[in-house]
């Protein structure tokens, strides 16, 4: 971020909240209740720690070194820590009124008692004014070390080999200062806490709405537009509409500042739409992009890696008559003005022309198709028009289609299912980007097409669209498996549509079956497939591990078929779509999306690569998958969410949800075992009864002792369809980390003006005591304020940046105005954490937020106000 630019936050909620004095201490606020002011408490999330030698500590000469094993800082066995490192020292550029220093700190070392399979991740947040930092993470256990390294904002991850003490070291050798968040999670935990607000792309001045059942049949496009004060409305099917207001903003034509203002105004408009009568859903028109990377060449190492040649022998139909919809940039043709004459490796497998069938769903605003007869851009020709650039990105769909179904003709390349029927559906246009409305319309169409069996979506974004998920769920219910790329950000941030429950999210591995450096992990990954990695040659064949497939060249205006090597989860997803086509071709009636998921979670379709956080159910194996399809047997599998339960001093209750594969199968409990002295289940599970959808699990506080840790396993033996199975859920109760050890670092508590300037009006500085912070503002000018607090670990003059601890009243991500009148406001409570809420929990994305600036003393030469408030 620009460390000296003032914050331009526009809050998502403008609810006025007036608090009055209500008696009580309010976390130690014992001043006269009639005196104007504000006081309260900031609680700290369980398991939270802070680096002991941040730049803020160094500024005060209070840093405690933790740069070696002898000075290693103790961290919880599960928890989250915020920290700071820098290879050099200096002054932040363009600091404006103040001089903000950063201090050299090249290593932080921590000690933790880890469980086998525990995952240590580091998320990094640098400053755009500096070179990207080089970073390495190592975990040493009994002299055996595992490590990961990267640069910039690359997320790092290491899995503990065994149970026992570990030394965790984070180092930097170059680049500028940066903040980081280190997370330690036990085995089986796939969703790591996000330490930043997602910034999804969306089209300004557009929204996707779903109207109530009463309104859906009553309003035509003109009537709906009038009812919502919009300029136009377009039906997307199934009650969903794209609505626009004037003027229509075009992202590419806006300066960064103008684009940011348009996005803010659009979110305000959508917030207003949510409150309109008859509107059930209103969300941004998110932009999704192709999930691929470099244009290079390689050999087809990817097919034998997943045993495809052997699978062809077991399923000689090669996916014949199985329809695969590749929703992407369209398909290469040497004559893009007309339908047909496709890439020779694909031509035979593409569906014949039908003049009444729409296959190009790219709206005119993002279209580069020369055919603009339809003002919306929709037409019956999914030809990829290219973009005329020397290194075109717009033949992405051709590459994906080749991975699925390139012909097996001893020429060019071969696809996973070389006899499958290709349905090229164009949903991505300029620069490989497309919008939510087009994608929803295409999925709704495919859901009703009986000739389509699998939908491949090598695209994604971080916008969790309710309307898109509904369309995908309907496609799944109609028998279409939906496969999507897990994303190329190298983080655990959820990518949609891959993260939706009824989508098979696919991560990427290299030729050595190791997670590609860019591939996302966590909740977006159900399994992995070959995606390539240009930085590696894991099979030592002398070529970079890239996936070669069909491509096109349009540099001189002539369209010439070609081949290219790419990397990306975009390349991984079509491997899975192709394997499903082989399975469906081998057993058309016996293979369904639900059965595929049942086989997947039971490990029948995959090769186990270890850590489920990185690899999900493992690497897809075409031979094992075809064998499962031919055998036709589906063992009933029960999974739990979460897969492991962790209790501590702040949490003694948890909900355990059960998911049954295949869906709808009746499951009977045969036996239940756990330590009844440690936990209880409600309702109690009894032999002979049906398995409920969920149970409440509670730790028995009266039977556990502070300072100790306990463990048990909930084992449920069950039967279904004449078969039996067992579910095991590890449960840990860790009371070794006492409440008063929680510390999120020195906090700056601010009263901020509610206008767009977000000027800091008042400020206090507090430190943690007994696991929380107490704050007090005395003799405050009556008015409306935002109440916020957070750390400034990198000493750049901003709090609540990504990677910093942050608290906002009443809820992080949804600040509301607090009104201070003539009487004192007491008892206010906030919660601070290094985590950030998801878009789903906030309702809408938070765009352009860069933190809150610390207050100065009113002099251009003065330092920010940083005096510590006396602990109360």
N, C-alpha and C positions, 0 to 999 in steps of 0.2 A: 504493500500500500504506500501511498505518498504520506510519509510520516508527518509532514507539516501542514497538510491540507485540512481545513476545518471540517468537522463532521456535518453532513447534510441529511441526517436521518429524518425520514418522515414516518412517524409512528403508524402502526396499523390499526390502532384503536384509539378513539378520542373520547372514551367514556369518562365523564367527570366523576371523581370520587372524593367526597368531602368527609374527612375523619374529624371527630371531636374528642376531647379529653374524656377518657372512660375509666380513669382510676388505674391503679396497678403500676408496677415499676417499669414495664416495657423494656425489660432487659437492663435494668439499672438506671433508668432515667428517673431520678428522684427530685428534679427541680419542681418549683411551684407549678402546679397544673394549670394555673391561670396565665402563666407567662407565655407569650407567643413563642412558638418553636416546634421542634419535632424531635422525637427520640424513638429508638427501637433496637432491634437485634437482627443480625445477619447470621443465619445458620450455615453450616458447611456440610456439603454432601459427604456421606460416609466413605471412608477409604481415600480421602483426598490429602495429598501432600504437596509441598512446594520445594523446589530446588533451594538449597541453603546458601548458594552464592550467586544470586541473580545480579544484574547490573544495578538494580535498585538498592540491593544490599551493599554492593561495592561503593556506591555513591555515599552511603552513610558510614562506611568503614565497619559494617556489621556482617560482612560476608563470612561464612564458615566454610572452609575449603572441603570439597568432597571429590578431589581429583585423583585419588589413589585408593588402593584396597584398604590401607590403614586408616584412611579418613572417610571411607564409604558411608553413605547416608542410608539408614534403615528405611525400607518402604514396605507397605503391606503386601501380603501374598496375593491379594486381589485388590486393585484400586487404580487410582489415576493420579499423576503428578505433573505439574507444570514447571517448566524450566527454561533456562537461557544459556546459550553458548555463543562464543565469537572467537574467531582465529586471531583477531587483532583488536586494538583499542583505537579510539578516535572520537570525532565529533560528528553527530548526524548532520548531513548537508542541509542547507537552507532551513535551519532551525527557526528562523524568523526572530521573534522577540527574545527567545531564550537560547542558551547553549545546553544542548542535551548530549551527554557523553555516553559512549558505549565502552565497555571494559573487556579486556582479553580474558577469556575463560575457555580453554580448549578441551576440557574433559570434565565430565560429571560421572561419578561412580556410585552405585547403589548396591545394597545387599538385600536379598529377599529369600524367604523360605518357600520355594516353588513346588507345586505338584507336577508330576510327570504329565507332559502335554500342555502345560501352561503356555500361553502365547503372550509374548512381549511385543508391543507395537509402539512405534514412535511416529507422530505426525508433526511435520515441520512447517513453520511459518516465518519466511524471511521478509526482508524489506526491499521493495523494488528499486531503491536507490543504490543497492549494493550488488556485487556479483553473487551469483547463487552459491550458497555454502556447500562444501563437500562434507559428508557426514558418514560415520560408521557406527553400527550398533553391534556389540558383542555380549554374549552370555557365557560365562565360564562356570562349569560345574565339575569339581574334582579334577581340575586340570584339563578338562576337555572343553574346547571353546567352539561355539557356533556364532556366525556373524552375518550381517547384511550391510550393504553400503549403497550410497546414492548421492545425488546432488539436487540442489533446489528444494522443491517441496515434495520430493519422493518420500512416500511412506516406507518405513523399515519394519521388518518383522522377523522374529526368531522364536522357535518353539523349544521349550525346555525338554532335554533328553530324558531326565529322570527326576524323581522326587528328592528334595533336599536343598541345602543352601546354595545360593548362586550369586555371582558377582556380575552386575549389569553395568556396562560402560558405554557411554555415548561420547564420541569424539568428533572434533572438526579440525581440518587442516588447512582450510582456505575458504575464501568468500567472506561475506559480511556477517553481522550479528543476526541472530534468529531466536525465535521462541519455539518451544516444542512441548508436546504433551505426550507423556509416556503412560501407556496403559498395560496393566497386567491382568489377564483373565485366565480362568481355569479352562481345562480341555472341554470341548463341546460348545463353548460360547462363540457364536459366529458374528454377532452384531456388536461392534465396538462403539464406544461413545464418539459422536462427531464433535469436533472441537471448533467448528466454524459453521456459519450460516450458509446453506446452499444458495447459489446464485444462478438459478435456471434461466435459460433464454426463453423469451416469449415475444409474441408479436404485439407491439403497442396498439392500443385502440381496438383490440379484438378480445372477445371472451367466448368461452364455450358454456352454454347453459342447458340445463335439463328442466323442462316444465312439468308441473304436476299432471297426473292423469286427467284431471278435469279440464286442464288448459290445452293438452296436447292435440285433441281433435277439434278444438274450437277456433284456433288461430291459424291463419295462413301466414306466409313470410311477412307480408306487409303489415298485417295486424299485430304480429309479435313484435316487429320492429317498433311500431307505434306504441305498443304497451310498455316497452322497455326504453323508450326515448332513444332508440338506436337508429342509425341510418339505413341498415339493411339486415336481413336475416337469411341464413341458408340452412336448410335441413340436412342433417348428417345421418338421419335414420334413427329409429328406436327412441324417439322423443328428444334427441340431442340437436342443438342448433349452434351454428356460428353466428354471433351477432357482432356488428361493427358500429362504431360511432365515428362521426366526422371530427377532425380530419383523420384519415387513415395514416398511421405512422409507418414509415419504411425504415427498418433498422439500419440498413446499409448506408442510407443517405444522411444519417444524423451524426453530428459530432458527439463525443462521449458525454459531454454535459447535457446536451439537448436530449440525447437518447435516455440518459438517466432520469431526466425530468418527465419524459413521456412515459417511462416505465412506472414511475411513482404515481403519475396521474392515472394511468391505466389500473393500477392496483386499487386506488381509491374508488374508481368507477366500479370495479368488480365488487368491492366491498358493499357499495350501494346496491348493486344488482342483487346481491344475496338477500337483501331485505325486501325486495319487491314481491308483491303478492303473486303466488303461483310458481315462483322460482324455487326449485328443489336443490339445484347445484349451479354454482357459478365459479368458473376457474379460468386462469389465463390460457391463451392459445399457445401452449408450450412448443418450443422448437426442438426437434430431435435430429441428431446428426449420425452419419455413418461412423461406425466404430472401427476405423482402420488407420494404418500409418504408412510407412514409406513405400516408394515405388522402386523395387529392386527385383532381382531374379534368384531363383534357387531350384533345387530338385524337388521332386514329389516324395519327400521323406514322410510326409504326413499320413499317407494311406497305409503303408505297412506299420506305422506306429500304432494304429488302432485296429490292426489285423483285418483290414478291408479285403485284400486279395483272398484270404481264407474264407471270409464271409461270402464273397461272390460264389465260391464253390458250394457253400451250404445253401445259398439262395440264388440259384441261377437265373431267376426272373429279373434280377437286378433292379427291382422297384418298378417293374412295368405296370402301367395303369394307375400308379399312385400319383396324385396331384400335389405338387409343391408350389405354394405361392411365395415367390421371392419379392417381398415388399421393400423396394430399394430405389436406386436411381434410374431404373429401367434397364434395357438390354441393348448391347451394341448391335448395330446394323450398318452396312455400307450405304444404305439409302434411308436415312432417318426420317425423310418426309413421308415414307410409306411403311406399312406393316409388312414385315418379313425380311428375307435375305439376312438372317441373323448370323452371328459368329458361327463358322463352320463346325466348331466343336459342340454347338448347342442347337443348331437349326432344326435337326430332326426331332428334338424333344419338346420344342415350343408348340403350344396349342395353336390350332389354325385360327385364321382371322374370322371375327364375327362383328359386323358393323354395329350391332346394337349393344355391344358389351364395352363398358368403360373400364379401361386398364391403366389410364393415366389420370391419377388423382392429384396432380400437382397444381395448386391454384396459380393464377397468373402472377400474383405478387412475388413468388419465388421461382417462377418458371423461366426456363431458358429455351423452351421448345419453340421453334419458329411458327408452329401452328397456333394461332390465337383466335380461331373462329368462335370458340366458346369463351365468353367473357370470364368464366370462372377458371379457365385453363384445363378443364376436364375433357378428355377425348378418348377415342378407342385405340390409340397407338402408343404403346409403352416404350417406343424407341428412345434410347438415350441420345439426346442431341449433342452430347459433348460440351466442351466449353472453350475450345480453341486455344487452351493454354499449353505451354511446352510440357508441363507435367500435370496433365489433367487429373482431377480427382473424381470426375463424374462417370467413370466406367466402373465404379465401385460395385454396382449391382451385377454387372457382367462377371466380375471376379467371383462374387458370392455364388451366382448361378452355376458357374463352372465347377466350383467345389461340390455343389450338390449333384449336378447331373451332366457334366461334360461327357461326350460320347466315348465309348470304349472301341476305338477304331484304329489303334496303332499309330495315331498321329496326334500331335498336340498334347493335351493333358487329359486325364481321366477324372471323372467325378465319383463321389462315393456311391451314388445310385445312378449308374449311367443309362438306365432305361426309364427313369422317372419322367413324368410329364411336367414341364415347366410352365408356370403361370407367372409371367413377368408383370408385376404391378408397380407402377411408378408412383412413389410417394415422396421422394427426395428430389429437389431441384438444384437451384443455384448453390454452389460450394458444398454440395452434398448435404444440404439442410432441408428440412421439411417441417410443416406445422401440424399441431395436434388435430385440427379440424380435418385435414386431408387424411391423416392416418386413421382417425376414427371412422370416417366414411368408407375407407378401403376395407378395414377390418369388419365393419358391419356388412359390407357386400360379401366378403369371403365367408363370413359365418353362415350365410344362407346358400352358399354354392356347394351342392352335393358332390362335385367333382374335385374339391380341394380337401386334402387329408392333413396337410401340415403347413403352417405359416412360419416363414423365417423372417425375423426382424433383426437384421444386423445394423441396428441403429439404437439410439437411446439418448436420454437426458435425465435430469434430476427432478423433473416436475412430476409428482405422483398424481396423475389425472384420474379422478373418479370415473369420468365418462369413458376413457380409454380402457380402464380395468373392466367396466361393465361390458364393453364390446368384446374384449378378450374372453371374459367368462362365458359369454353367449356362444362364441366360436368353440370354446372347449366343450360346452354342453352339447353342441351340435357335432361333436366328434372330430374336431380339428386340434391337433397338437400345436401349441404356440411355443416357438423357440426364439430366444433373444440373446443378443450380445450383452455381457455383464459390464462392459465399460473399460476404457483404457486409461483411467486416471491413476492407477496404482494405489488406490485407497479403498477404504471400506464404505465410502459414501454410497448409499443406495442409488442404483441406476434403474430407471424405468424405461421400458416395461419389464426388464429382466427380474426386478425384485417383486413383481406381483406374484401372488400365491399360485395362480394357475399358469404360470409361464416357466418354462425350463430355462433358467439363466445359465449361460455358458461362459466360463473363464478360459484363459488361454495358457498353453504350455509350449515349451520349446522342444527340439528334437531329443532332448535328454529327459523329457517328462517332468521338467521343473517349471514352476509358475513363471510365466513371462514377466519381465520387470515392470511392464506397464499394466498388467492385468489386474483388475479389481479383485477384491476378496470379500469374504463375509456374506452378508445377506442377499447379495445379487447373484451368488454363485451356487447353483445346484450340482453341477458337475463341470468337468473341463474337457477340452479337446485341443487338437493342434491349432495354434494361432500364430506361431512363429515368434522369433525375437532376433532382430537385426544385429544385436550386440553379441550374439553367441553363435558358436558352431559346436553344439553339444554332441553331434554324431561324428565329428571330426572328418567330414567329407570335403573340407576345403571351401565350403560355401556358408554364407550366413543362413541361419535358420529362418527362412522366409517361406511362405506358402505360395507356390506358383499356380496360377490359374489364368483363365481367359481374360482378355483386356482389349482395349482399342486405342487407336491414335487418330487424332483429328487436327494435328498441328497446322497443316497447310490447307485446311478446309476439306480435304479428302479423308474419308473414313476408311482406315486400314485396320484389319483385325490383327491382334497382337497377343502377347502374353506378358505377365508381370508377376513379380514376387512381392507380396505385401505381408504386413504383420498386423495383428489386431484381434480383439475378441469378435470382430466382424467375420474373421476367417474361421474362428472356432465354432461359432453357432451353426453354420451350414453343414459342418461335419455331422452334428447331431441330427439335423433335419434329414440329411441323406441316410443316416443309419436307420432312422424311423421309417423312411421310405422302403428300405430293404426289408425291415421287419413287417411292414404292412403288406408289401408285395408277397412275402413268404406266407403270410397268414392273414388275409384281408378281414375276416370276421373276428379273429381272436386277438387282434391288437387294437387297443383304444388308448386315448390319452391317460385315462385313469390307470389302466394296467401298466402303461409305460412308467408312470410315477411310482407305482407299487414295486415294479422290478427295480427301478432306479434306487429307491431308498433302501431296498434290501441288499443292494450291492450286486445284483445279478447281471447288470448291464455294464459294469465298470471294473476297472483295475484300481485297487486301493493304492493311493499314493501317499497316504499318511494324514497329515493335518487337515481336518474337514473345513477349517476356517479358510484355507487357501484353495482346497481342491474339491470341496463339497463331497459328493458321493464317490469321486474319483474320476479317472480318465475313461471316457466312453470307449468300449471295445466292440467293434462291429460283429465279430464272430460270436462272442458271448450273447450279444443282443439278438442276433438271428436265431441262435440256439434256443433262447428263451421264447421267442415268438413261435418257433416250430414245435416246441414242447407244449406250449399253450397253458401250462400250469401257472397259477398266480397264488402264491402264498400270501395270506393276509398279514399285513405288517401294521403295527401300532407304533406311532412316534409321539414323543411328548414335546411340548414347548413351555418352558425352556427345557433343554436336554440335560441340564444340571442346575441344581438350586443352591444358592449361597446365602446363608444367614449371617448377620453380625449384630452388634449391639443396637443398631438403628433399625433393623429389619428382622422380624420374627414370623412374618406371614408371607405366603406366596401362592399364586394361582398356577395350577398345573393343568394345561390343556392337552387333550389327546386328539390326534388325527389318525384316521384309519385309511389304509390303502389295500385294495381298491375302495373307492368311496362307496358308502352305503352298506358295506358288509357288516353284519351283526356280530359283535364280539362279546363273549361270555368270560367272566373272570373265573379262573380255576384256582388260583392261590395268590395271596399277597404276603410279602415279607418285608419288614423293616424293624428298626429298633423303636418300640413303643415308648421307651423311656426318654427318647430324644424328640420325636415328632409325632404328630397326629394328622389324620386325614378326615376331611369332611366333604362329602359323605364318606362313611367308612366303606371300603371295598370288601365285599363278601363273596366267597366262592359260590358259584351258581347264578349270580346276578349279572345283568348286562353292565358293560363298562360305560360309565357316564362320559359326557363330553368334557368334563373338567372336574377337578377336586381342589379344595383349599388345603394347603399344607402349612402347618404351624409348628414352630419349634417350641418345646415345653420349657419356658423360662425358669420354672421352679426346679428343674433338674440339671441345669447347667450352671457353671461357675465362671465368674469373670477371670480373664487371663488364661483360659483354657480353650482348646479347639476340639471339636467332635466331628465324627463322620459316620454316616450310615448310607444305605442304598435302598431305595424303594424298588423292589422286584415284583413285577406283576406277570404271572403266568396266565395265559389266555388261550382260548380256542375259538376257531371260526371256520366254518365250511369244512369240518372234519379234520382240520389241521390245528397244530398248536404252535405257540410262540412265546417269547419272553421279552419284556421291556424292563430295562434297568435305568434308574434315574439316580445318579449320585447326589447326596445331600451333605453339605458341609455347614458347620456352625463354628464360626471363628470369633471368639471373644478376646483374642490377644491384643487387638488394637482398641485401646480405650478411647472414649469419646473426646477427652481433652487432648488427644494427640492429633486430632484433625487440624490441619492448617493449610489454608489456600493462599497464604502470603499476605504481605502488607496490603491493606485495602484503602483506596481513596473513595470516600463517600461523597457524592455530588448531588446538589440540587441544580437542575438544568432547566433553562427556559424552554417552554413548550413550543416556541415558534421554530421556524426552519433553521435559524442560526445555531440552535442548541448550545447557547452560551452557558458556561458554568457560572452560576450566581454565587453559590456557597460551596465550601469544601471542607471536609474533615479527613483525618488520616487515623486509621485504627489498626491494631494488631490482634491476632487471635488469642483468646483466653478461655480455657475450659471448653474448647471446641466450637466457639462462636465469637462474633464481634458485637460490641455494643457501641452505638453512636448517638450523638446528641447535637442538634442545631439549636442555638439559643437566640432569642430576640430576632426572629426571622421576619422580614417584610411580608405581610399577608399577600397571598396570590396563588397562582397555579404553577406547579413545578413537575418535572419528572425526577424521581428519586432513583439513583443508580449507584453502583459501587463496583470496584474491580481492581485488579493488580496492574502495575506498570513494570513488569519484570525486566523489559529491555531498556527502560529508562528513556523512552522516546517522547514522553509527554502525553500519551494516550492510554486510556483504560478500555477494557472490553473488546480489544482487537481479537481476531482469531488467535487462539493459543493462550490468551489471558483468562484468568478467572473473571467472572462477571455475574452481577446480580442486578435485576431490574424489578421495580415494583409495578404490579404485584407478581408478575410471572416473567421470567426471562424470555425475550422475544416478543412479548406483548405488553410493552409499557403503557401505563395509563396515568393520566394526570392525577396528582394529589393536591388537594386544596388546603392551604394553611390559612386559617382565619385568626381572630383575636385570641382564641383559646389554644392551649398547647395540644398538639397531636402526639399521643403516646401509644405504646404497644405495637408499633409497626414492625412487621416481620418480613424479611426477604431471605432468599436462599441463594448462595453462591456456588459456582461450580466451573470447572474447565470444560464441561460439556455444553453443547448447544442444542436447542430443541429442533426437531425435524419440521419440514414444511407441513406435514400432515397434522402435527400438533398445534402449529400456529395458524393453520387455515389457508394462508397465502405466503408466498416467499417474502423474504426481507431483502430488499435490493439496495445496494450501494452503501450499506452500513460499514463505517470504518472506525467506530469507537467514539468515545467522548474525550474531549480535550481537558487537561487539567487547568485549574484556575491560576491566573497570575496575581501579582500584588498591586497591579495598577501602574506599574512602571515598565517601560520598554526594556530596561536593563535588568529587571528583577528576575529571579528564579521563580518557578511555580511554587505555590504554597504547598509545603510538604511536611510541616511540623507535625510530629506525632501528638495525637490527642491523648490525654491521660487516660489510662485504662479505668473503666468505670465498674 
